[in-house]
Amino acid sequence: MMTFLVDFNLDGYALLLLGILTKLGWLELVSIRFVTFREAGLSMDASDRLVWRYAQENQMLGHELFAGHNRHN
C-alpha cells in the first residue's frame, strides 16, 4: 500500500484526486491511501521536522509531494 501524508490545506484536493483515481480504475491496480494531518494527529502548524519524522516513522510518502506551502522550520 502507498500511503501519502497530505498537508492540511490540500485535504479537498486529495479527495478529488482519490475520486479520479477510483473512477479511472487505478485503485484496482494500486492500493493508495491519503492520510490528513487531522487523522495523523498533527497540528496545522507542525514543523517540517516533526511532519517528516512522522511520515518516515509511519512509512508514508511525500509530505513534500502534497504540501500546500513551503515550510522552513
Buried (B, 14 or more C-beta within 10 A) or exposed (E): EEBBBBBBEBBEBBEEBBEEBEEEEEEEEEEBEBBBBEEBEBEEEBEBEEBBEBBEEEEBEBBBEBBEEEBEE
